[in-house]
Amino acid sequence: MDYLIAKWLHILSSTLLFGTGIGSAWYMLTASLTRDPRAVAVVVRNVVLADWLFTTTTIVFQPLSGLYLMHAAGVPFTARWIAWSIALYVVGLLAWLPVVVLQVRMKRIAADAVARGEPLPARYFRCLNAWIALGVPAFFAFVGVFWLMVLKPS
């Protein structure tokens, strides 16, 4: 594959990863704050779907395309910005994986509340708090990877 095409795909993929993440987080948080089980159920269901369609595919594609670009450009693993990028990516990934589990759980809780005609239970908001606590470091880790990817500091 041509280096410039691979680089474009890598940048596009990282944009989809970051954009889907920040967009999903915004809509899920704002819907959750309404405490309207019907709105929450719809939004969380769509966030889970977006994670499977976009985030999961880009989470896999990013390291593969990054490794290809490193190889094609002759950048060693020992380059500090590469080491930091990998470390931050792993931090983001380790924070994101439990977020996915929480989102699926929150989707079920909200759907059950709608089916029963009840408000969202306290356990939904405990999951939301954990989701936020994990989402914040994931966000900053991926922002750090973006920064390193663009600036490639020595």
N, C-alpha and C positions, 0 to 999 in steps of 0.2 A: 504494500500500500504506500502511496505517496505520503511523504512526511507532512506536507501542508494539509492534506485531507485528514490524516490521522490527528493532527493538531486541532483542526477545526472541529472534528467529531468529539475530541476530548473536551474542548471548551464548551461546545454545545451540551454535552452530557453533564458537565459540572454546573452549567447554568440551569439545566432541568432539575438536577439534584437539589441545588440550593433554592431555586424558585419554587419548586413543589413543596419543599420543606417549610419555607417561610410562609408561603400562601396557605398551606394546610394548617400550620400552627395558628395563623391569624384567624382563619374561619372557625377552627375548632374551639379556640379560646373564646372568641366573641360569642359564638353560639352557646357555649357552655355557661357563660356568664348570664345569659338570658334566663337560664333555668327552665326553659320551655322544653319538655321532653320530646315533643314532636320535631321541633327545629333541631335539637341536639341529635336525635336519632338519624335524621336525614344527613346532616353535615358530617357526623362521625362515620356513617356508612360510606360517604363519598371520600372522606379522608383516607379510610382504610383502602378503598379501591385505588385511589391515586398513589398511595404508597406501594401497592402491589404492581401497578402498571409502570410508574415512572421512577420512584425512588429505588425500588429493588433492582430494576434493570440498570440504572445508572450507578448504583453502589457496586455492582459487579463490573460494569464496563470501565469505570474510572481507574482502578488499579491496573487492569489489563492494558488499556490504552496508554496509561502513564508509563508502564514498563516498556511498551513498544517505543514510545517517544524517547525515553531514556536511552535505550539501546541504539536507536537510530541516530540520536544526537551525540552519542558517546559520553553521556553523563554517568559517572560512577555512583554506586550506592553510598559511597563515602562522602559525597557532596553534602555539606551540612544542611542545605535547604531541602534536599531530598530526604535525609534522615528525619528532619523535623516534620516534613509533610507527611511522611509515613506514620510517624508517631501520632500526629494530630488526627490523621485519618482513622487510625485505630481507635483513638479516644472517641471520636465522633461516632464511629461504627458501634463501639461497645455501649455507648449511651443510646443509640438509635434502636438497637435490637430489643431491649426491654420496652421501649416506647411503642414499638409495633404490638407487642403482647398486650400492653396496657390499652392501646387503641381498640384492639379486638374485644377486650373485656368491656371497655366503655361502650362499644357499639351494642353488645349484648344487653348490658344494663339499661341503656337508653331504650332499646327496642322492647325490653320487658316492661319498663315503666309506661311506655305508650300502650302496649297491649293490655295492661291492667288499669289504665286510666289514672295512674298515680304520678306524683312528682318524682323527680330524680332522687334516688336515695343517697344517703351520706356516703356510701361506698363509692359512688360515681365520683364525688368530689375528692375523696381520698386518692382515687386513681388519677384524677386531674392534677392534684398537687404533685404526685410522683412524676407524672408526665411532664409537668413544667420543670421540676427539679432536674430531670434528665435531659430535657430539651434545651435548656440554657447552655450547659457545657457542650452539647453536640453542636449547637449553633455557632458558638465561639470557636470551636475546634475547626469547623468547616470554613469559617471566615479566615482563620489562620492559614488553612491550606490554600484558599484563594489568594491571600496576600503573598504567600511564598511562591505559588505557581506564577503569579504575574511578575513579581520583583526579582525572584531568583537571587536573593542576597548572597554574597560570598562570605 
